[in-house]
Amino acid sequence: MFREADDAIFLVDVARTDGECEFTFKQNNTAYQQQTGLTEDAMFGQTPKEVLGDEQGAAVEANYRRCVEQGTTIEYEERLDFPAGTTDWQTKLTPVTEDGTVTQIVGVARDITEQKEREREHRRTYRRFQTVLETMSAAVFLKDTDGRYLLMNQACRDVFDIDADPVGMTDEDLFPEPVAAQARADDRRVIEGGEQIEIEETVPTPAGESVRLTRKSPVHDEEGSIRGVCGVSTDITEQKTRERTLQQIKDRLELAVEGAQLGVWDWDMTTDEVEFNDQWAAMLGHSLDDIEAHLDAWERRVHPDDLAAVEDALSAHMDGVTEYYDADHRMRTASGEWKWIRDIGKVVERNEDGEPLRAVGIHLDIDDQKRRETELERTRTLIERTQESASIGWWEVDLVDESLTWSDEVFRIHEVPTTESVDLEEALDFYHPDDRNTIERAFTRLAAEGESYDLELRILTTSGGTRWVRTVGDPQCDEDGEIVGVLGLFQDITDRKEREQALEETEQRLTIALDGTRTGVWEWDLATDEVVWTESMERLFGLEPGTFEGTYEAFAGYVHPDDLPALERAIERAKAGDEPLKTEYRIRTADGEQLWGEVRAELVESEDGSRRLVGVLSEITSRKEYELALEATREELRKIIDLVPDLIFVKDREGEYLLANEATASAYGRTPDGVEGKTEREIIPDAGDSEAFRQDDLAVFESGGPKTIDEEPLTTADGETRIFQTTKIPYKVAETDEDAVLGYARDITDLKEYERTVEEQRDNLKLLNQVVRHDIKNQLMVVESYTELLEGSLPDDRSRTYAQTVIEAAKEAADITETARDVTDVLLQVGSDRTPVGLRAELSAQIEQVRSEKDRATVSVDGPIPDVTVLADDLLEAVFRNLLTNAVVHNDKEVAEIAVSTAVSDGSVRVSIADNGPGIPDDHKEQIFQEGEKGLESGGTGIGLYLVETLVDKYGGDVRVGDNDPRGSVFTLELPLAE
């Protein structure tokens, strides 16, 4: 039984020396050996200190000594480190007595390690729960089914300012009877229904009323019976205040939009869906039902002539070149007419790559104010309201073993299954890249210095979504004050962040509309005389934001005295409800500037009887100054066109001159006043000219497009016939919007005479080219042929040398005729375009020609000539012929050695022609391609290389000369490849 027992059993001998007990191990069973890793032989005769070490051995001996001294069985718990591991024991020691003296001790130890570990884990869990509960910002409470409070966390006690123990209190102790009765009713719903409820309630507290979102859940015992109610209550007072503020802003913005008659659009740039308001549709004579909620509804109504400029302005803004999209364009109305619109907008949302996602903007009716510098208010607000109670979870990091523990709620916020494990590094990786450094620095300071943190950051969930969270971290220390862990809270605050962002976007839209259109919004309480101005209104009056006194009297001080009576009469009519306020008056700003403003407002009467005027003020100074500026511009324009030497005129459909400059009137022998108001038939000397001009005018009216007459004769007042090049375009008279023709005619009589002279010279040059190419070249061939025949019959070397000189001279003269032909062809080319030309065929043909015609020359080619096409023309052969011939003619060797190489690079081909001649000095290389420039020993014309450079420049290429190794020159030619 001793050996087979499940408990560890051991036997200790007790000996006495000088009155002190000495303990040695004598025997142990199998269970003891398995639990400790110590065999019976290893322990036999050993003392506790020898087996367990001094510290543990001393503690064990103290218990043995206590058993001996008491002479009875004792029980205790101990934790010992054995070779097999650390074990928690419940130990019972029984003394064995002989003749009244304890001689042995029998020990029985039961392994309670798992039980102790469960107890320690329970204590850790309880501490975590207590820490989470006491650090939560939400109020948490627990009540039994009779309504007595069993628990309140610190946040809950703070709400009711309770210092005493709240256990046993009821709602009657905390609230007035109506509130307590409602709380009891809510508790009964939970107890009787067995399900969680969520309520929004206003709770009186010592600090004042608190609006709270409360969740109440049933608490079950082990058998499933409901034993109480658990509540979590979050303060949403500030949230409700923000919602009311948002609604007030929305109401004001809607009144501003309606009062300013702004058309508003909201464009989803990912789907091209667009939301328009009623004013946008009404501005074009439509109802909102007539307008499709798509970008096409706007695009197909824009005037075709304006669409390109509008799209350019929109692209510039989307690319970030301009701060706003701002364009004036015409739009087709419901009646088919065109109306001028000013379109202002801005991209208000982009993705992480900077691509635009959403834009908002306004339409202003500027049909009656085109070319005036005026801006009106634009705004629109879309506020998405959401209300959801905060979800809170806890987390813990053990810095000793670097483990991380999440509550189920933290898993849910991250969208991670609770069955998965997450380490600290993975948890930090969930944070948004822009926020990751912030959380890592905060966690490092907490772990190293014990500095707590409370941050609002973004995380990326496993599904790719972004959430805002509030993360709180506090250090956990051991008994020595060392930081061994971190305990924290984790709360999803996405809804609150979205509401804050919505408020920011609303204020942003209002700022864009008001600042972008020089428009201010105001509100006047007629009972209290309080006047509220927006910052844009204050800036319009030259005031710093927040400095306006806020009364009607203060406002009236900025109105021009001559305009104040009419303004006040209009205000009285608006206050009486007869008509909305709409009038114009002058403003004297705080910095002394005088502006014109247009005010629009309506009377708003609330249910409580209060009356307010709410309106907008837009600066219209440019409109008032426009008439004078327009008149001055007309006078200046008249002076300018009278200085123009060409004919400028405007005629209506009847042929009557509406405008004629000095040049036009002079051609008819009149003054401008003598032409304007008359028809061509009345002023043009030649009736035939008059009819021709009339037909051209009618053609422009009928086609609606411009017409150019390249050559048009006109008999002037002095009887001279002049040739004009005339352009006529359709034109709208600004004052009457009538159709007219705007004409511009330039006298080209002298130009035409010059062109005829040049053409005659070209014909003479062609004739000369034919003589050179055919008659002279044929005669040179006769000289060369007969001299070659004569050479064979000459009696001596001297005579044959003379004959050879004649032959060479004839050949060089023939080459000169080829060069002359090429030069003539270049001179005769007028406006010829480059075309693709095969390089291999042209270069190979000229190489073969040199090989066959030049006896004292050899031509080698380095590798195959690439089969590519270059941009040139049919004179490309002359380029290669001149370069190859030049390498032979100007060579001082008995045999001219010419090497040709080619190379293709990105977009071009390089041709190199090297020779073994005398070379070209460095100081002569720059001039070698100039017209008439010859080599040092050359007897030629000096135009061959000039012709080469002229043609290569025309092809868009380059030619240069360098030194050959070891002797001679290298001409390198770069030509562009055809696509």
C-alpha positions, 0 to 999 in steps of 0.5 A: 500500500505504501508503494502503490498509494497515489499520494507522495509518502515519505519517512524521515528519521529524527535524531538528537544531538546536543538537544537539537533535532536532525532530520534525514530521509529514509524512505519514499514511495513511487508517487513521491519519486514521480512527482519530485524526480528524486529516487529513494537512493538519491535521498537516503540519509540526506538532510532536507538542506542537502536535497532541497538547498539551504533556503527550501531545506530550512523551511522544510526542517522548520515544519518537521521541527514543529511536528516534533515539538507539538508531538501531534499531526500537523497539516500545511501547504507548501510550494517546492522546487524539485528536479521534476519541476515546481509542485504545490503540496498539501502536506500532513506530518505524523510523528512516530513515538517510542518511549515518549520520544519522536524518532520518525516522521511519516509525511503524506503530500497530496499534489494540489498544483492544478488547484493552486494554479486555478486559484491564482488564475481566478485572482488574476482574472478578478484583478483584470475585471476589477481594473477594467471595471474601475477604469471604464468611462462608461457607468457599470452597475449590477442590481438584484431582482428586488432592485438593490444595487450589488455593484457600481464601478467608479464611473457610476459612483462619480455620476451620482457623487457617491462616496459610501458603499453603494451596496443595498441602495435602490433607485429611490435613494438616487432619483426622484420618484418618476425617474426611479419608477421608470428605472424599475419598469425597465428592470422588469422588462429585462427580468420578465423578457430575459433579453437585453434592452437599450434605452436613451434616458435623461438622468438627474445627477448632482452635476446636472442632467445627463443624457445617457445611452443605457444597455440593461442585460439579464444576469443568470445563475448556473441553473439559468435562472435570472438573478439580477440586472447588469447595466452599462450606461454611456454619457451622450450629452455632448453628442446630443448637443453636437447633433442639435448644433448640426441641425441649426447649421443645416437649417441656416445653410438651407436658408442661405442656399435658397436665399442666394438662389444657388444651384447645388451639385454633389458629384460622386466621381466613382459612379458619375452620379450627381445630386442636384437641388431644385434651384439648379433645375429651376435655373434652367427652366426645369423641375427637379424631376426633369433632371437625371441624377447623372453627369450627363444631365449637366454635360449634354446641356453645356454649349459645345463651344465651351465644353473643352475649356470647361473640361480643361478647368475641371482637369486642372483642379482634379490634378491639383493645379488649381485650388478650385474648379471655376468656369463660366459657360453657357447651358441650354435651358428648357426653352432651348435658349442659352444661359450663362452659368458660373460653375464653382466647385472643389474636390472634397474627398480623395483616396489614399492615392490622391485620386478624387472621389467626390466633388461639390459645387454650385451654379450661379446665374450670371446671364445678366452679369456676364463679364462682371466680377461678382460672386454669390454664396454657394453651399450645400450640406449633407450630414449623415447622422448616426448614433451608436453606443460605444463598444469596449473591450480589454487587453493585457500584455505580459511583458515577462513572457511577451504574451497578449490577451484580448477580450472577445470585444477586441477580437470583434472590433478587429474582425478576427475570430476569437479562436485565433491567437494574436501576438503583440507585433501582429496587434500593432500591425493592425494600426493604420500605417500613418498611426503606427509610429504613434502607438509604437512610441507610446507603448515603448514609453509605457513599458520602459517608463510606466507612462500611461497613454490614452489615444485615438487612432485608426486600425485596419480590420481583416476585411480591409475596413478602417475603424477609429478606436480609443486605446488606453494603456496602463502599466502593471507592476509586481511587488517590487515596483517593476513593470511586468505587464500592461493592461488597457481598454479598447473602444470603437469610436468610428461613429463619433469620428464620422460625426466629427468629420461630417461637421468639419465637412459641413463647415468646409463647404460653407467656407468654400461657398462664402469665401469663394463668392464674396458672400456673407450670411447674416441673421437678425432677431427682430425682438432682441435686435441681435445681428449675427454675421458669418466670418465671410460677412465680417471680412466683406465689411473689412472687419476681423472675424469676431469684431462686429458689434452685433446690432442693427445700428452697428450695421447701419453705420457701414451703409452709405447715407444716401442709400440708407433710407431706401434700404430701410424702406425695403426692410420694413416691407420685408418685416411686414411680410409683404415681400422678400428683401431684395435691394442694392446699396453701397457699403463703406468698409472699415478700411475705407473702401466703398463697395456695392452689395446686393442683399436678399433675405426672407422673414422667418417666423418660429412656432414660439413667435420669434421673428428673424430676417435671414439673408445673404449679402453679395458684393456686386461692385463690378456690376455697377462699374461695368457700364462705365468700363464698357463705354471706356473700353469701346472708345479705346477699342475704336482707337485701336482698330482705327490704327490697324492698317487692314480693313476691319468692319461689321455688317448686319443681315441687310448689308448695312455697315455697323462698324468701319475702321479708318482703313475701310473708310479710306478704301471707299474715299470716306470717313468712318462716319460716312460708311457706318449706317450705309450699305455697300451698294451706297458706298462701293464704286464697283457694283460687281464688287458690291454683289460679290461681297454681299454673296459672301456675307450671306454664305456666312449667315447661312452656314453659321461658320467662318469663310475665307476668300483668299483673293478678292478684288476691290476697286478703290475710290481712286479707280485702282484695283487691289487684291485682298485676302478676307476672312468673315465670321458670324458675330452677335451684336452685344446690345441687340443680340442680332446676327452680324458679320465681322470682317477682316481684309488684308491688302495682298496686292504687292505680295501677289506681284512678288509671288509672280516674280518668284515663280518666273525666277523658278521657271528660269532656274528649272531651265538652267538645271536642264541645260546643266544636267543634259547639254553640258553633261552630255558634252563632258561625256563626249570629251571623256570618251574621245580622250580615252580613245585618243590616250591609247594612240599617243606615242609617249608617257607625257602625252598620255599623262596630259590625256589622263589629266583631261579625262580626270578634269572631265569627270570632275566637271561631270561631278560638278554638274551632279552637285549643281543639279542637287543644289538646284533641286534643293532650291526648287523644293518649296514646303516638301515634307520628309518621307520614309526612305530606305537607308540600305538601298540609298547607301549601297547604291552610292557605294557601288557607284563609287566602286565602279567609277573611282579607279583609285578608290576602295570602299569597305563596309563594316558589317551589314547595312541595317534595313531601316527607314529614315525621315528624308526625301529623294535627295538623300542619295546626294548626301551619301554621294557627296560624302563618298566623292569628297573622301576620294577627290580630296585624298592625297594617297595613290589609292583612297581607302574608304571605310563605311560603318553604321549603328542603330540607336534609340530613335536614330541611325548613325553612318560613319565614312572614314578615309585615309586622306590628309585630314582636316585641321581643327581650326578648319572643321567648323567652317568646312560645311559653310557655303563656298568653303573648300579644302586647303588643296581643293579646286572644287566649288566648295558647295558639296559639304554645304549641300550635305549639311543643308539637307541633313538639317532639313531631315532633322539630323546632324553631320560632323567631322572628326579625325580618323586613326591613324590618319584621315577624316571621319564624317559622321551622319545622324538621321532620325528613324521613321516610326 
